[in-house]
Amino acid sequence: MLALGLDTSCYTTSAALCAPGKTPWQERRLLPVPAGERGLRQSEAVFAHVRQIPDVLLPLLQNVSEPVSCVCASASPRDGEDSYMPVFQVGVSHGKALAAALNVPFFTTTHQRGHIAAAKYGTGLTEERFIALHLSGGTTDVLLQDGEEIQPIGTSADLHAGQLVDRIGVALGLPFPCGPHLEKLALRGESRHRVPVSMDGGNCHLSGAEAQLMRMIAAGEPKENVAAEVYSVLCRTVYRLLLNASENTGIKHLLVAGGVASSQLLRKLLLERNEKRRAGLSFYFGRPEFSGDNAVGAALIGLEKLSGKKE
């Protein structure tokens, strides 16, 4: 069996192929964002996906030696009838057309479920019930996954983790998306943990952190130190979110997914904090190449749907 996955997010045009027992392979293209901008409008992103989707499909499919058995595309950001973004319809429409041309089943999933599936791949996490943290430009979501059920149990009440990274990064003159560039800066800087964590029960607030970091930039704080403070407050905030979720559910197994979670610096800081706090949390991180926006999760979900493990 060979599953083709498609994901057309606000950041990346992605396609992936997955076969049982084999490492997934993928092609991705970032959406073209002009310098100084913090992303594209939905209409612009849709047009960019339409132009770029052949660029990810053709190199992926040209050397395939076995027939594609199914196609699975991300159709919405997350679970729920009110979850919708036009960008995902590019992957859905192309996926439907490909499936019809190949005479194979077509499935849909969500961008968030794809992130979790891709991050879980190869980690050794076998528990059916675990806590997942999805960190990206549009999500700072703590989720309880129990088999096929996903229940939101925490989030950011305002700004999301990826938005904080990108807004501060753009203000520092970095190209969008800013994550890898901001991380390089942060590795050369020093944090004194000057930005406080803001919590409201099981949720967090990041807009205050943005305001304080912007004031640091305006005051002439070295860019490297501002970047270091971004990762400091993200680490402390995320850890509080996860600790709250663990204490409320009794679950110690934590899967961290999403583009922001691909940061090696953030992973290092979380593990250091966990060791220091001695809370007994078990962290699982996806491979960096499967953490940013990708279609690997959609392909893996397609395989499971095809094999009858999921309806």
C-alpha positions in Angstrom: 0.0 0.0 0.0 1.1 3.5 -0.8 -0.7 6.6 0.5 -0.3 10.1 -0.9 -0.8 12.9 1.6 -1.5 16.6 0.7 -1.4 19.6 3.1 -1.8 23.2 1.9 -1.4 25.4 5.0 -0.9 29.1 5.5 2.9 28.5 5.4 3.7 25.5 3.2 2.6 23.5 0.2 3.3 19.9 1.1 3.0 16.4 -0.4 4.2 13.1 1.1 4.1 9.4 0.3 3.9 6.7 3.0 4.1 2.9 2.8 4.0 0.4 5.6 7.4 -0.3 7.2 9.1 2.5 5.2 10.3 5.9 6.1 7.9 8.5 4.7 9.3 10.8 2.0 8.0 14.3 1.2 8.3 17.5 -0.8 7.6 20.9 0.6 7.7 24.5 -0.6 7.3 27.5 1.6 4.8 30.1 0.4 6.5 33.2 -1.0 6.1 36.0 1.5 7.5 39.5 0.7 10.2 40.9 3.0 8.8 42.7 6.0 5.4 40.9 5.8 4.1 38.5 8.3 2.3 36.1 5.9 -0.1 36.1 3.0 -3.8 36.9 2.8 -5.9 33.7 2.2 -6.6 34.6 -1.4 -2.8 35.2 -2.0 -2.0 31.9 -0.3 -4.6 30.0 -2.3 -3.1 31.3 -5.6 0.5 30.4 -4.4 -0.6 26.9 -3.6 -2.2 26.4 -7.0 1.1 27.5 -8.6 3.3 25.4 -6.2 1.4 22.1 -5.9 2.9 20.7 -9.2 6.3 21.5 -7.8 5.8 19.2 -4.9 3.8 16.5 -6.6 5.9 15.9 -9.7 9.3 15.2 -8.1 7.5 13.1 -5.5 5.6 10.9 -7.9 8.1 10.6 -10.8 10.2 7.9 -9.3 7.3 5.9 -7.6 7.6 2.2 -8.5 4.3 1.1 -7.1 0.7 2.4 -7.6 -0.8 4.9 -5.2 -3.5 3.2 -3.1 -5.2 6.2 -1.7 -5.1 10.0 -1.3 -5.6 11.9 2.0 -5.7 15.7 2.3 -6.0 18.1 5.2 -9.4 19.7 4.8 -9.5 22.1 7.8 -7.2 23.5 10.6 -8.7 21.3 13.4 -11.7 19.3 14.4 -15.0 21.1 14.6 -17.7 22.4 12.2 -16.5 26.0 12.6 -12.9 25.2 11.6 -12.3 26.4 8.1 -9.6 28.1 6.0 -9.7 28.5 2.2 -6.1 27.4 1.8 -6.9 23.8 2.6 -9.3 23.6 -0.3 -6.4 23.6 -2.7 -5.2 20.3 -1.3 -8.7 18.9 -1.1 -9.6 19.7 -4.7 -6.3 18.4 -6.1 -6.5 15.3 -3.9 -10.1 14.5 -5.1 -9.0 14.9 -8.7 -5.9 12.7 -8.3 -7.9 10.0 -6.5 -10.6 10.0 -9.2 -7.9 9.8 -11.9 -6.2 6.9 -10.1 -9.5 5.3 -9.2 -8.5 5.1 -5.5 -10.2 6.2 -2.3 -10.0 9.8 -1.2 -9.9 10.6 2.6 -9.7 13.9 4.5 -8.3 14.7 7.9 -7.4 17.9 9.7 -4.1 19.9 9.7 -3.8 19.4 13.5 -4.4 15.6 13.4 -1.8 15.5 10.6 0.7 17.3 12.9 0.1 14.9 15.7 0.4 11.8 13.5 3.6 13.0 11.9 5.1 14.0 15.3 4.2 10.7 16.8 5.8 8.7 14.0 9.0 6.9 15.2 8.9 8.3 18.8 8.1 5.0 20.5 5.0 6.6 22.0 2.6 3.7 22.1 0.0 4.9 24.6 -3.5 5.4 23.3 -4.1 8.2 25.8 -1.6 11.0 25.9 -1.3 14.8 26.0 -0.4 16.5 22.7 0.9 20.1 22.4 0.4 21.7 19.0 2.6 24.8 18.6 2.4 26.7 15.3 1.5 30.0 13.8 -2.2 29.5 14.4 -2.2 27.2 17.4 -0.9 26.9 21.0 -3.2 24.0 21.8 -3.0 21.4 24.6 -5.0 18.4 23.6 -6.0 15.2 25.3 -5.9 12.4 22.8 -7.6 9.2 23.7 -7.6 6.8 20.8 -9.4 8.6 18.0 -10.9 11.3 20.3 -9.2 14.6 20.7 -10.3 17.0 23.5 -9.0 20.5 23.8 -7.9 21.2 27.4 -5.7 24.4 27.1 -4.8 27.1 24.6 -3.6 30.7 24.3 -6.3 33.2 24.9 -4.8 35.7 22.4 -1.5 35.3 20.5 -0.1 31.9 19.4 3.4 30.7 19.8 4.3 31.0 16.1 2.8 34.4 15.9 5.0 35.6 18.8 8.1 34.2 17.0 7.2 35.7 13.7 6.1 39.1 14.9 9.2 39.6 17.0 11.3 38.1 14.2 9.9 40.5 11.6 10.4 43.4 14.0 14.0 42.4 14.2 14.3 42.4 10.4 14.3 38.6 9.9 12.7 36.9 6.9 9.3 35.2 7.4 8.7 32.6 8.6 11.2 33.6 11.3 11.6 30.5 13.5 15.0 29.2 12.2 16.5 32.7 11.9 15.3 33.8 15.4 16.7 30.6 16.9 20.1 31.3 15.5 20.0 34.7 17.0 18.9 33.3 20.3 21.8 30.9 20.5 24.1 33.9 20.5 22.1 35.8 23.1 21.5 35.8 26.8 18.2 35.5 28.6 17.5 36.8 32.1 13.9 35.6 32.0 12.6 39.2 32.1 9.3 38.4 30.4 6.8 37.0 32.9 4.5 34.1 32.1 0.8 35.0 32.0 -1.6 32.2 32.9 -5.4 32.0 33.3 -6.3 28.6 34.7 -5.3 26.1 32.1 -4.8 28.7 29.4 -2.1 31.2 28.7 -1.7 34.8 27.3 1.2 35.8 25.0 0.1 39.2 23.9 1.7 40.8 27.0 4.9 39.0 26.2 4.8 40.5 22.7 4.3 44.0 24.0 7.2 43.7 26.4 9.5 42.3 23.8 8.6 45.1 21.4 9.5 47.6 24.1 12.9 45.9 24.4 13.5 46.3 20.7 12.5 49.9 20.8 14.8 50.5 23.7 17.8 49.2 21.7 18.2 45.8 23.4 20.6 43.6 21.4 18.8 41.5 18.9 20.4 38.3 20.2 19.1 39.0 23.8 15.6 39.7 22.6 15.5 36.5 20.6 16.8 34.6 23.7 14.0 36.1 25.8 11.4 34.9 23.2 12.5 31.3 23.7 12.7 31.7 27.5 9.1 32.9 27.8 7.9 30.3 25.3 9.6 27.5 27.3 8.2 28.7 30.6 4.7 29.2 29.3 4.6 25.9 27.4 5.9 24.0 30.4 3.2 25.6 32.7 0.5 24.6 30.2 1.7 21.0 30.0 2.2 20.7 33.8 -1.3 22.0 34.4 -2.7 19.5 31.8 -0.7 16.6 33.4 -1.8 17.5 36.9 -5.5 17.7 35.8 -5.5 14.4 33.9 -2.8 12.3 35.6 -1.1 11.7 32.2 2.7 12.0 32.1 3.2 11.2 28.4 3.5 14.4 26.4 3.9 14.7 22.6 5.1 18.1 21.3 4.2 18.8 17.7 4.0 21.7 15.2 6.4 24.0 13.5 7.5 25.9 16.6 8.2 22.5 18.2 10.9 21.8 15.6 13.2 24.3 17.4 16.1 22.4 18.9 16.6 25.2 21.4 13.0 25.1 22.6 13.3 21.3 23.0 16.5 21.7 25.0 15.0 24.3 27.3 11.9 22.2 27.9 13.9 19.2 28.8 16.2 21.2 31.1 13.2 22.7 32.9 11.6 19.3 33.2 14.7 17.9 34.8 14.9 20.8 37.2 11.3 20.6 38.2 11.4 16.8 38.7 7.7 16.5 37.7 8.2 13.2 36.1 6.9 14.2 32.7 7.9 12.2 29.7 8.5 14.3 26.6 8.2 12.9 23.0 9.3 15.1 20.2 8.8 14.4 16.5 11.6 14.5 14.0 12.3 18.1 13.1 11.6 17.4 9.4 8.1 16.0 10.4 7.4 18.8 12.9 6.9 21.8 10.6 3.9 22.0 8.3 4.0 18.8 6.3 1.8 16.2 4.6 3.4 13.1 6.2 0.7 13.0 8.9 -2.0 13.1 6.2 -0.4 10.2 4.4 0.0 8.2 7.6 -3.7 8.8 8.4 -4.6 7.8 4.9 -2.8 4.5 5.3 -4.6 3.8 8.6 -8.0 4.7 7.0 -7.2 2.4 4.0 -6.2 -0.5 6.2 -9.5 -0.2 8.1 -8.1 0.8 11.5 -10.1 4.0 11.3 -13.4 4.7 9.8 
